[in-house]
Amino acid sequence: MIFSMVKYSVSFLVEIIFTSSDACLMNYFAQVSGENLQLARAELDALVKLCPFNIEITWLGRVAKLQAASNPTEFLLDRAALVKRAGILMGEFSHEESIIEGIIDDSWKDNVLPSDRFSVRTICIESEYNQKERVKIEKELGAHIQSITGAKVELRSPNSNILVIILAGRFLVCKSIESKLRHLLREREPGKKPFFHPSMMNSILARTMCNLAGVRPGNTVLDPFCGGGGILCEAAYIGALVIGIDKNWRLLEGARRNLSAINSKYSVIQADALHLPVQTVDHIVTDPPYGRSSSTRGTESRELLDSLLRKAPSILQSSGENLCVCASSDMGLSEMIRDAGFRIGHEIKMIVHSGLVREIVTVNL
Ligand SMILES: C[S@@+](CC[C@H](N)C(=O)[O-])C[C@H]1O[C@@H](n2cnc3c(N)ncnc32)[C@H](O)[C@@H]1O
């Protein structure tokens, strides 16, 4: 009797899960920056893991096709430093001729309201397409959407953007929203902060590293080499409580000024990272001293890193990829992490200029 009840409930559950998720799955897209595709993909992967629902990702070069039961694009645009635009993927075609008949009228009515002012644009990614053909697609699709929805075409300041992404052999028809965060990140570059020092981490990489470490609002984030607070500021913008340690009090004072301007919850402590005055945090996101612009103050960078790696397991509250470190590639960061017996999550090289290659690594503790 008990056996048959269990059997029944299991098959019922399986049926519900199957039908609900399958019926409601929708297609979305995100286009990432091409500067460092490996880093951009890693950031998107990390953010997808923070979503409370399952998301399947299929990469087509710089474009991620996302299949999910809820729309993740608002969250991704809000968080990702390397997502340029994202939105609803309305249709995918292998021939230009199929674009108009391939999307049902109801889908246009759901996505473009009669009161909208919309534009239709085409962009080529890793592909070339005849300019005349592109204009033809834009005009024909614009007229088609207008005839179905009653919305007006407005190219200068549309409130709704239809985008046809032309990839090699594919046309993705999307309702697209541009990233506002990328503009904000440029406005928050170190040189535009109340306090500036050349050793400060730029805001795009700082945000990307916080995302790779899986920082959520309300979490505590430690940067044991916080300098003027480039990383801490981005963690604070996400809504984390931030703790900064540095040996240099002038830089700490700068970090305090920068963090105060954001209205964040923070502590900055003057200390040597070899003797961290911190008990537990949720994440460590940091870049130890390297290069000409930041001083190691007599202690070798590798020694500082080694000490941090030894203490990290007892400082971090939970297991997972909660530690993200960026260092000059000649420091041998990934070998040090492996030698310390930890598993590496992401390991990404980034060419800054001919004399500096950075290595960004997440550690699975
Ligand atoms: C690359 S900068 C950090 C930039 C910073 N993470 C940011 O987000 O802008 C390295 C920092 O390490 C600090 N530092 C060097 N040796 C240290 C030590 N033993 N303990 C703590 N901080 C140290 C330097 O003063 C410098 O501010």
The ligand as a MOL file (V3000), in Angstrom:
LIG
                    3D

  0  0  0     0  0            999 V3000
M  V30 BEGIN CTAB
M  V30 COUNTS 27 29 0 0 0
M  V30 BEGIN ATOM
M  V30 1 C 46.7270 46.5920 -6.7100 0
M  V30 2 S 46.4870 47.5320 -5.2720 0 CHG=1
M  V30 3 C 44.8510 47.1690 -4.8290 0
M  V30 4 C 43.7630 47.8270 -5.6160 0
M  V30 5 C 42.4070 47.5910 -4.9850 0
M  V30 6 N 42.1510 46.1910 -4.7260 0
M  V30 7 C 41.2560 48.1610 -5.7570 0
M  V30 8 O 40.2310 47.4850 -5.9000 0
M  V30 9 O 41.3280 49.3160 -6.1980 0 CHG=-1
M  V30 10 C 47.3760 46.6470 -4.0380 0
M  V30 11 C 47.2920 47.2380 -2.6410 0
M  V30 12 O 47.9480 46.3400 -1.7350 0
M  V30 13 C 48.4220 47.1310 -0.6480 0
M  V30 14 N 49.3870 46.3360 0.1230 0
M  V30 15 C 50.6660 46.0240 -0.1710 0
M  V30 16 N 51.1850 45.2090 0.7760 0
M  V30 17 C 50.2060 44.9950 1.6830 0
M  V30 18 C 50.1260 44.2270 2.8860 0
M  V30 19 N 51.1720 43.5070 3.3330 0
M  V30 20 N 48.9590 44.2310 3.5700 0
M  V30 21 C 47.8850 44.9480 3.1240 0
M  V30 22 N 47.9270 45.7020 1.9930 0
M  V30 23 C 49.0600 45.7260 1.2970 0
M  V30 24 C 48.9770 48.3670 -1.3290 0
M  V30 25 O 49.0420 49.4320 -0.4050 0
M  V30 26 C 47.9540 48.5850 -2.4530 0
M  V30 27 O 46.9730 49.4950 -2.0330 0
M  V30 END ATOM
M  V30 BEGIN BOND
M  V30 1 1 1 2
M  V30 2 1 2 3
M  V30 3 1 2 10
M  V30 4 1 3 4
M  V30 5 1 4 5
M  V30 6 1 5 6
M  V30 7 1 5 7
M  V30 8 2 7 8
M  V30 9 1 7 9
M  V30 10 1 10 11
M  V30 11 1 11 12
M  V30 12 1 11 26
M  V30 13 1 12 13
M  V30 14 1 13 14
M  V30 15 1 13 24
M  V30 16 1 14 15
M  V30 17 1 14 23
M  V30 18 2 15 16
M  V30 19 1 16 17
M  V30 20 1 17 18
M  V30 21 2 17 23
M  V30 22 1 18 19
M  V30 23 2 18 20
M  V30 24 1 20 21
M  V30 25 2 21 22
M  V30 26 1 22 23
M  V30 27 1 24 25
M  V30 28 1 24 26
M  V30 29 1 26 27
M  V30 END BOND
M  V30 END CTAB
M  END
